[in-house]
C-alpha cells in the first residue's frame, strides 16, 4: 500500500470517529464535522478586526487594487486551465508532475514536498490561511458587514483552510463594490505576503549564502567507481590526486591528468578515499546505435576495449575513440560495433543543416569543419574559430554509411551553430570513469537571487528581474521532474546543506538559523502565491467564482432581460462547471485517457 492510500485510510478512520462522537453530542458546539472535513468555529477576534479596520479609506483603496489583480489572474486562470485540459486530451502523458497526489499540499504525500521541510511548509500554509481569511474578515468590518463566526478547516488533523462566515443578511445588504472588495481581500493579502517573502529571500538571506568549495555530489551511479569507493549524495569532492577542484570542469581536468587508474580523492575537505577507475556507460539515450539501455538505478555497463585497444580511464577511451570513427566496443553487455561521435536526435527546422540537406531522424556526426568530434561538448570547440555565415563540412554516419555535407553556419557570433539537437555523451552513451552526478548548487542560488552569472543560460534573462526570480522560485520544486535542472529544489535541508555556507553579517547567527529562515521564506511565498492563484479560479465557492458573480450581476443589470438573477446563475454556473471539468481532466485525465 503506498503512502497516499495509508493517508486516505487514516483520514477515513479519523472522520468516522469524529462523526460518531458528534452524533452522540460529545463534541463542543464550536466543532462541526462534514465528512472528512472538520471546522472549528469561534467568535473571538472580532473586536481586534474592528480596531484594525479603522483606516477604512486605506483598506478600501488596498482592496480596489486587489480586485483588479484578482480579475486579471481570474481570467488568466480560466484560459490556462481550459488550454491545459485541451492539451491533456491531445497528449495525455502521465508524468510525476501531474500525478493526483501531487496536487495535494501534504509533505510526504506530494512527491515535491519532502517531509524534512514539513514544519516550514505547514508554517507557510498557516500564514497563508490566516492572512487570506483575515483579509476577508477585515474587509467585512471595513464595509460594515457583520461576522457570524471565524475558524479553521481541518482534513483530519491537517489544517487545509480557514474561513470567515459573514452574516448573510448583512452581506446581501452591501453593494456589489463592497462585496467584491471583501472577496478579493484574501488573494490580495496572499500576493502581498508572497512579495514580502520573496523580497527578503532574494535579498539579504540568499545574499548571505554561497556554494561551499568543491564539487557537490547529488548522487553516485550505483555500481560506478565512485559508488564503490563510498562516495554518495551529499558529499563534496574537494581534491583529486592532490589537486583542488572547485567545479565539474576542474574535476574532469584533474581526472584526465591523473596517470593511474587508481586515484586519491578528497571528500568534504577532511576525508580521503581511493577510487579505482574503469570506463563505464552510466546512462543511455533511446535509439542509440549501440542498442544499449540503462535506466535509473541499473548497474552501469563496463567498456574494456575500443577496436582491440584496452581502456581503463575516460581519457584513454577518448584518445582511442578519436582515432576511429567506426569501432567495436568490448562491453560487459557484449560487443557493440557503431560509429563514435555526436548522436543527433533531430535536425532543427529552418536551421543550417536543415537548409542544406533533407536529413531527418537520428544519425551520428563524427567531424565538423575538419575537427574530430567524439561527444557533444566537442561541437563548441570545433566551431570556436568560426562565425555565422562561414561554410563548413559536416561528416556524419547516416543510414549505414558516411556522408559529407556543406552548410552555412547560423547562430550568433558567441555561439555559431549547425542546427541540430544532440544528446550528451558519445553516440548516445554517457561514458565515464568516475560516476557521480553533480548537484548544481551555484545554479540554484543564482535562481534565488544570487549571482546571475551562475544561472543556466536558458534562465539568465529571467534571473535578472524580480518577477523572473519569482517565477523560477515557483518551478524549482518541480525543476527535476520537468527537465529544467537535474534535481528538484525544496530548500536548504538535510545533506544538501553541505553544499552551502553562510557568510557576511548573517553568519553571526550560524548556518542553521539562516537556512531555516530561507526555507520559511521560500515555502511561505510559494504557498501564498499558489493559494492566491487557486482562489482566483472563477468557480464557486472560490473567491474567483464570487467575484465573477459580482461582475456578471453588474453586466446583466445593464441588459434588457426580464429574469436577471436566472441569467447570472446560468452564466456563473457554466463557467464554474467548465473550470471543474478542466481541473478533473488535468488531474485524472492522463491516467484515464492513456489507460
ABEGO torsion letter per residue (X at the ends): XBAAAAAAAAAAAAAAAAAAAAAAGABBAABBBBEABBBBBBABGAAAAAAAAABAAAAAAAAAAAAAAAAAAAAAAAAAAAAAAAAAAABBBBBAAABAAAABBBBGABAABBAAAAAAAAAAAAAAAAAAAAAAAAAAAAAGBBBABBEBBBBEABBABBBBBBBAAAAAABBAAAAAAAAAAAAAAAAAAAAAAAAAAABAAAAABBBBBEBBBAEBBBGBAAAAAGBBBGBBBABBGGBBBABAAAAAAAAAABABABBBBBBGGABBBBBBBBBBBABBBBGBAAGBBBBBGBBBBBBABBGGBBBABAAAAAAAAAABABBBBBBAAEBBBBBBEBBBABBBBGBAAAAABABBEBBBBABBGGBBBABAAAAAAAAAABBBGBBBBBBBBBGGBBBBBBBBBBEBAABBBAGBBBBBEBGGBBBBAAGBBBBBAAAAAAAAGBBAAABBAAAAAAAABAAAAAAAAAAAAAAAAAGABABBBAEBBEAAAAABBBBEAAAAAEAAAAAAAAAAAAAAAAAAAAAAAAAABBBOABAAAAAAAAAAAAAAAABBBABAAAAAAAAAAAAAAAAAAAAAAAAAAAAAAAX
